[in-house]
């Protein structure tokens, strides 16, 4: 009788283990890490990397991979479903927006950070350089060929400018930084607007003159600048800070020569009333809104950088786990991520009302 009872007990224990094992397995599965991929603009690269590093410390179950490649690449990768979160500096244009809608899901676009495009130069022995609006345009159009051009010398009498040809560095890829910079040049110069125009890619006149150099991404542009004496480039402020490069003072709308620092970038944001459309109609936003803003202490080449994410109707693009992770990360970016201690050098936090627009959009992502 005792042997029979022991046998029954063993059978019961085995049964319990068999029942519990799948439950334990389910618990383990639910604790497995989720991988999120974000692709696109290099304009916010250092900021994105800082956010990821901080966030993953408190969320070790979420792995976030960032790939640059430029705003054009980010938009295309997002459209093709190759990335869960796209990054683009200029707002997506209407034709691309319609392609996103044709997937059967609702795209959402909203700003994540404020940054500045700067003009950096490599002239040994020269640390300060002023560039008027006209000179800036003429350098990038190739009209001014040598550094000791009379107009540059008159504006910079203390600089020992060399009789050396100016090498102009620009982006080789489809770039939001290029779109911001060329849009600014189009705003301040009718000849630039008519002969070159604005966009993520343009035909650079200096290339035809044999003085144009092209680099992929902001990192590529900065690398060429460091290696090339007598060169000039446009890039995002954080790259210049990181590499300790020299920055030109640019003439602003009020005729003042301004360098990009936190205060002068914030001035640009505060001087205008930002129009951020409903994130379901993100293509309606105008990249020009923060450019060439008024104010004596305003840096003139300032812009938002944007996030692209799906609303995930009927779970079309994200699994429930991915959607939850995306909502958590983007909510953190738009709240904790905007605090001073979490902002990387060269960037400025969003105005609170702009961050709230993004938060409202994130809350609509379906899981």
ZASE-694743 format. One record per residue (C-alpha): residue in three letters; x, y, z; residue number from 1. Coordinates in steps of 0.001 Angstrom, whole numbers, plus 500000, padded with zeros to 6 digits. Example, Ala and Ser with C-alpha at 12.3 -4.5 7.8 and 13.67 -1.06 7.14 Angstrom:
BEGIN
Ala, 512300, 495500, 507800, 1
Ser, 513670, 498940, 507140, 2
//
This chain:
BEGIN
Unk, 500000, 500000, 500000, 1
Unk, 502834, 502379, 500953, 2
Unk, 504650, 501649, 497670, 3
Unk, 501467, 502401, 495749, 4
Unk, 501051, 505773, 497541, 5
Unk, 504671, 506696, 496820, 6
Unk, 504138, 505838, 493170, 7
Unk, 501033, 508035, 493048, 8
Unk, 502916, 510932, 494664, 9
Unk, 505759, 510627, 492135, 10
Unk, 503262, 510574, 489272, 11
Unk, 501562, 513692, 490653, 12
Unk, 504880, 515534, 490989, 13
Unk, 505829, 514672, 487424, 14
Unk, 502436, 515952, 486278, 15
Unk, 502894, 519222, 488160, 16
Unk, 506352, 519695, 486627, 17
Unk, 504947, 519036, 483152, 18
Unk, 502199, 521632, 483708, 19
Unk, 504488, 524216, 485298, 20
Unk, 507331, 523899, 482773, 21
Unk, 505478, 525651, 479919, 22
Unk, 504480, 528426, 482343, 23
Unk, 508096, 528898, 483416, 24
Unk, 509146, 528836, 479780, 25
Unk, 506592, 531569, 479051, 26
Unk, 507982, 533720, 481856, 27
Unk, 511477, 533391, 480453, 28
Unk, 510279, 534290, 476968, 29
Unk, 508515, 537421, 478212, 30
Unk, 511742, 538608, 479818, 31
Unk, 513800, 538227, 476661, 32
Unk, 515213, 541443, 475224, 33
Unk, 513537, 543431, 472472, 34
Unk, 515717, 544880, 469707, 35
Unk, 514744, 548241, 468210, 36
Unk, 516374, 549602, 465070, 37
Unk, 516502, 553311, 464232, 38
Unk, 517957, 554652, 460990, 39
Unk, 518606, 557935, 459204, 40
Unk, 519801, 561442, 459960, 41
Unk, 523352, 561936, 461233, 42
Unk, 522496, 565532, 462269, 43
Unk, 521294, 564230, 465691, 44
Unk, 523840, 561371, 465885, 45
Unk, 525592, 562345, 469122, 46
Unk, 522274, 563107, 470784, 47
Unk, 520764, 559783, 469752, 48
Unk, 523816, 557895, 470979, 49
Unk, 523675, 559657, 474343, 50
Unk, 519967, 558899, 474746, 51
Unk, 520500, 555241, 473872, 52
Unk, 523396, 554880, 476321, 53
Unk, 521435, 556421, 479198, 54
Unk, 518170, 554625, 478460, 55
Unk, 519677, 551153, 478133, 56
Unk, 521299, 551463, 481561, 57
Unk, 517847, 551401, 483159, 58
Unk, 516254, 549199, 480467, 59
Unk, 518734, 546352, 479866, 60
Unk, 515971, 544259, 478284, 61
Unk, 515743, 546708, 475349, 62
Unk, 518552, 546769, 472784, 63
Unk, 518559, 549845, 470533, 64
Unk, 520619, 549894, 467341, 65
Unk, 521296, 553193, 465536, 66
Unk, 522427, 553439, 461922, 67
Unk, 523043, 556813, 460265, 68
Unk, 523166, 557077, 456506, 69
Unk, 521406, 560440, 456179, 70
Unk, 517810, 561609, 456196, 71
Unk, 517076, 560272, 452718, 72
Unk, 518255, 556814, 453755, 73
Unk, 516201, 557050, 456941, 74
Unk, 513026, 557886, 455055, 75
Unk, 513567, 555098, 452540, 76
Unk, 514450, 552480, 455176, 77
Unk, 511327, 553425, 457128, 78
Unk, 509163, 553155, 454012, 79
Unk, 510636, 549747, 453145, 80
Unk, 510127, 548411, 456667, 81
Unk, 513882, 548014, 457233, 82
Unk, 513823, 550107, 460403, 83
Unk, 511237, 550531, 463135, 84
Unk, 511991, 554203, 463784, 85
Unk, 513129, 556582, 461052, 86
Unk, 515140, 559762, 461601, 87
Unk, 514936, 562745, 459258, 88
Unk, 515921, 566359, 459668, 89
Unk, 513663, 568047, 457097, 90
Unk, 510014, 567020, 457262, 91
Unk, 508997, 564268, 454838, 92
Unk, 507567, 565696, 451621, 93
Unk, 503991, 565010, 450575, 94
Unk, 504827, 562518, 447808, 95
Unk, 506841, 560358, 450225, 96
Unk, 504126, 560775, 452878, 97
Unk, 501562, 559388, 450452, 98
Unk, 503797, 556373, 449803, 99
Unk, 503913, 555774, 453555, 100
Unk, 500115, 555962, 453742, 101
Unk, 499851, 553439, 450906, 102
Unk, 501340, 550775, 453185, 103
Unk, 498004, 550696, 454981, 104
Unk, 499359, 552191, 458197, 105
Unk, 499464, 555738, 459554, 106
Unk, 502907, 557358, 459733, 107
Unk, 503629, 559816, 462538, 108
Unk, 506287, 562543, 462342, 109
Unk, 507312, 565032, 465033, 110
Unk, 510457, 566851, 466261, 111
Unk, 512795, 565248, 468789, 112
Unk, 515595, 567835, 469235, 113
Unk, 516868, 571228, 468055, 114
Unk, 520281, 571544, 466409, 115
Unk, 522381, 573944, 464358, 116
Unk, 524217, 573670, 461052, 117
Unk, 527600, 575383, 461277, 118
Unk, 530346, 576413, 458877, 119
Unk, 533718, 574979, 459914, 120
Unk, 537090, 575732, 458345, 121
Unk, 540676, 574449, 458320, 122
Unk, 543101, 577367, 458113, 123
Unk, 546239, 576800, 460212, 124
Unk, 547019, 579811, 462395, 125
Unk, 543557, 581342, 461978, 126
Unk, 541064, 580769, 464778, 127
Unk, 538453, 583429, 464070, 128
Unk, 536645, 584035, 460794, 129
Unk, 533641, 586211, 459971, 130
Unk, 531504, 585409, 456949, 131
Unk, 528833, 587767, 455685, 132
Unk, 525725, 586383, 454029, 133
Unk, 527006, 587339, 450589, 134
Unk, 530482, 585904, 451157, 135
Unk, 529026, 582629, 452461, 136
Unk, 526907, 582207, 449351, 137
Unk, 529745, 583185, 447008, 138
Unk, 532158, 580687, 448614, 139
Unk, 529770, 577762, 448230, 140
Unk, 528825, 578870, 444691, 141
Unk, 532526, 579017, 443828, 142
Unk, 532513, 582707, 442941, 143
Unk, 535180, 583385, 445571, 144
Unk, 538166, 581222, 444646, 145
Unk, 540948, 582224, 447064, 146
Unk, 541003, 582728, 450828, 147
Unk, 542714, 586115, 450510, 148
Unk, 539869, 587467, 448397, 149
Unk, 539445, 591179, 449054, 150
Unk, 535938, 590851, 450490, 151
Unk, 537053, 588234, 453058, 152
Unk, 540153, 590258, 453965, 153
Unk, 538147, 593447, 454532, 154
Unk, 535868, 591602, 456927, 155
Unk, 538774, 589850, 458675, 156
Unk, 541649, 592405, 458762, 157
Unk, 543467, 590645, 461623, 158
Unk, 543557, 587253, 459907, 159
Unk, 546607, 586365, 457825, 160
Unk, 544611, 584785, 455022, 161
Unk, 546646, 582642, 452589, 162
Unk, 546615, 582942, 448808, 163
Unk, 545242, 579442, 448600, 164
Unk, 542271, 578026, 446747, 165
Unk, 539196, 577329, 448849, 166
Unk, 538236, 573643, 448897, 167
Unk, 534507, 573309, 449523, 168
Unk, 533308, 570128, 451249, 169
Unk, 529711, 568962, 450973, 170
Unk, 527714, 565787, 451555, 171
Unk, 527759, 562944, 449041, 172
Unk, 524580, 561289, 450355, 173
Unk, 520932, 562339, 450551, 174
Unk, 521222, 564592, 453566, 175
Unk, 518959, 566516, 455894, 176
Unk, 521916, 568690, 456876, 177
Unk, 522291, 569615, 453202, 178
Unk, 518559, 570347, 452952, 179
Unk, 518738, 572689, 455956, 180
Unk, 521884, 574460, 454729, 181
Unk, 520747, 574889, 451110, 182
Unk, 517302, 576027, 452240, 183
Unk, 519005, 578690, 454341, 184
Unk, 521186, 579802, 451405, 185
Unk, 518064, 579975, 449237, 186
Unk, 516362, 582175, 451835, 187
Unk, 519187, 584700, 451996, 188
Unk, 520208, 584685, 448309, 189
Unk, 518039, 584901, 445238, 190
Unk, 520957, 583869, 443027, 191
Unk, 521453, 580696, 445076, 192
Unk, 517734, 579932, 444978, 193
Unk, 517599, 580380, 441185, 194
Unk, 520856, 578662, 440231, 195
Unk, 521281, 575888, 442799, 196
Unk, 518144, 575607, 444929, 197
Unk, 517476, 573551, 448039, 198
Unk, 517204, 569858, 448749, 199
Unk, 518731, 566781, 450355, 200
Unk, 520968, 566665, 447263, 201
Unk, 521924, 569522, 444906, 202
Unk, 524380, 570074, 442057, 203
Unk, 527272, 571883, 443709, 204
Unk, 528816, 574499, 441362, 205
Unk, 532254, 574014, 442988, 206
Unk, 532353, 570419, 441749, 207
Unk, 532465, 571643, 438141, 208
Unk, 535324, 573982, 439111, 209
Unk, 537394, 571139, 440537, 210
Unk, 537287, 572510, 444093, 211
Unk, 534460, 570424, 445505, 212
Unk, 534975, 567475, 447851, 213
Unk, 532238, 565131, 449056, 214
Unk, 531921, 563105, 452261, 215
Unk, 529327, 560594, 453383, 216
Unk, 527409, 561661, 456460, 217
Unk, 528470, 564428, 458812, 218
Unk, 531333, 562192, 460060, 219
Unk, 532683, 561872, 456519, 220
Unk, 532562, 565619, 455903, 221
Unk, 534381, 566362, 459152, 222
Unk, 537068, 563773, 458403, 223
Unk, 537837, 565405, 455039, 224
Unk, 537947, 568861, 456647, 225
Unk, 540494, 567729, 459229, 226
Unk, 542680, 566216, 456505, 227
Unk, 542472, 569153, 454052, 228
Unk, 544110, 572508, 454734, 229
Unk, 542337, 575451, 453147, 230
Unk, 538957, 573712, 453273, 231
Unk, 535517, 574735, 454472, 232
Unk, 532385, 572694, 455140, 233
Unk, 528898, 572730, 456625, 234
Unk, 528037, 570215, 459326, 235
Unk, 526109, 569781, 462562, 236
Unk, 527454, 571653, 465590, 237
Unk, 528012, 568569, 467747, 238
Unk, 530557, 567137, 465288, 239
Unk, 532584, 570332, 465443, 240
Unk, 532502, 570294, 469243, 241
Unk, 533511, 566630, 469343, 242
Unk, 536474, 567194, 467015, 243
Unk, 537432, 570630, 468425, 244
Unk, 537213, 572305, 465003, 245
Unk, 537071, 576012, 464182, 246
Unk, 533689, 577607, 463502, 247
Unk, 532984, 580733, 461468, 248
Unk, 530813, 583542, 462827, 249
Unk, 527860, 583951, 460441, 250
Unk, 526065, 587229, 459758, 251
Unk, 522471, 586957, 460966, 252
Unk, 519316, 588725, 459873, 253
Unk, 520099, 591709, 462116, 254
Unk, 523579, 592122, 460659, 255
Unk, 525383, 590665, 463699, 256
Unk, 528123, 588030, 463390, 257
Unk, 527098, 585119, 465594, 258
Unk, 528604, 581790, 466599, 259
Unk, 526366, 578837, 467494, 260
Unk, 526125, 578264, 471251, 261
Unk, 523219, 577185, 473430, 262
Unk, 522001, 580758, 473979, 263
Unk, 522101, 581794, 470308, 264
Unk, 520342, 578587, 469202, 265
Unk, 517664, 579020, 471872, 266
Unk, 517200, 582591, 470686, 267
Unk, 516276, 581327, 467223, 268
Unk, 513626, 579027, 468697, 269
Unk, 512186, 581725, 470969, 270
Unk, 512028, 584410, 468254, 271
Unk, 509497, 582557, 466118, 272
Unk, 506258, 580733, 466733, 273
Unk, 506912, 577139, 465713, 274
Unk, 504231, 575504, 463605, 275
Unk, 504128, 571771, 464177, 276
Unk, 501204, 570145, 462343, 277
Unk, 499336, 567157, 463663, 278
Unk, 501853, 564269, 463486, 279
Unk, 499440, 562413, 461193, 280
Unk, 500076, 565213, 458660, 281
Unk, 503769, 565738, 459302, 282
Unk, 504552, 566645, 455682, 283
Unk, 502868, 570037, 456246, 284
Unk, 505710, 571265, 458467, 285
Unk, 508035, 573879, 456931, 286
Unk, 511796, 573398, 457384, 287
Unk, 512283, 577165, 456949, 288
Unk, 510505, 578127, 460179, 289
Unk, 513600, 578384, 462423, 290
Unk, 515990, 579570, 459701, 291
Unk, 517202, 583199, 459560, 292
Unk, 515149, 584138, 462612, 293
Unk, 515376, 587758, 463825, 294
Unk, 517253, 588934, 466921, 295
Unk, 520700, 590414, 467602, 296
Unk, 521837, 587288, 469460, 297
Unk, 520227, 584739, 467135, 298
Unk, 522232, 582122, 465237, 299
Unk, 520666, 581886, 461763, 300
Unk, 520936, 578186, 460750, 301
Unk, 518793, 576296, 463273, 302
Unk, 516354, 573423, 462694, 303
Unk, 514374, 570617, 464271, 304
Unk, 515337, 566990, 463689, 305
Unk, 512422, 564564, 463439, 306
Unk, 511275, 561079, 464330, 307
Unk, 509246, 558822, 462037, 308
Unk, 507198, 556059, 463616, 309
Unk, 504147, 553999, 462699, 310
Unk, 500810, 554183, 464477, 311
Unk, 500810, 550401, 463980, 312
Unk, 497183, 549908, 462981, 313
Unk, 496149, 546279, 463465, 314
Unk, 499729, 545413, 464413, 315
Unk, 500870, 545979, 460828, 316
Unk, 504474, 547011, 461568, 317
Unk, 505268, 546141, 465208, 318
Unk, 504740, 543162, 467464, 319
Unk, 503089, 543985, 470820, 320
Unk, 506507, 543783, 472504, 321
Unk, 508104, 546105, 469938, 322
Unk, 505269, 548624, 470146, 323
Unk, 505515, 548724, 473931, 324
Unk, 509294, 549204, 473773, 325
Unk, 509026, 551951, 471144, 326
Unk, 506390, 553814, 473149, 327
Unk, 508511, 553588, 476277, 328
Unk, 511701, 554820, 474598, 329
Unk, 510081, 557689, 472686, 330
Unk, 508136, 558809, 475760, 331
Unk, 511417, 558928, 477667, 332
Unk, 513090, 560947, 474857, 333
Unk, 510310, 563545, 474928, 334
Unk, 510344, 563869, 478746, 335
Unk, 513505, 562837, 480613, 336
Unk, 515537, 563037, 477421, 337
Unk, 514844, 566768, 477123, 338
Unk, 516356, 567548, 480529, 339
Unk, 519614, 569500, 480531, 340
Unk, 521695, 566629, 481909, 341
Unk, 520534, 564374, 479057, 342
Unk, 521198, 566829, 476205, 343
Unk, 524448, 566289, 474283, 344
Unk, 526762, 569255, 473554, 345
Unk, 525616, 571142, 470456, 346
Unk, 521888, 570500, 470883, 347
Unk, 518995, 572314, 472540, 348
Unk, 515870, 570779, 474087, 349
Unk, 512483, 571123, 472436, 350
Unk, 510067, 573801, 473632, 351
Unk, 507664, 572062, 476034, 352
Unk, 504657, 572605, 473771, 353
Unk, 506482, 570956, 470859, 354
Unk, 507508, 567974, 473004, 355
Unk, 503872, 567567, 474070, 356
Unk, 502771, 567251, 470434, 357
Unk, 505151, 564316, 470082, 358
Unk, 503969, 562751, 473340, 359
Unk, 500355, 562894, 472202, 360
Unk, 501365, 561103, 468997, 361
Unk, 503336, 558410, 470823, 362
Unk, 500285, 557654, 472948, 363
Unk, 498342, 556720, 469790, 364
Unk, 500762, 553917, 468817, 365
Unk, 498813, 550671, 469005, 366
Unk, 500242, 547611, 470671, 367
//
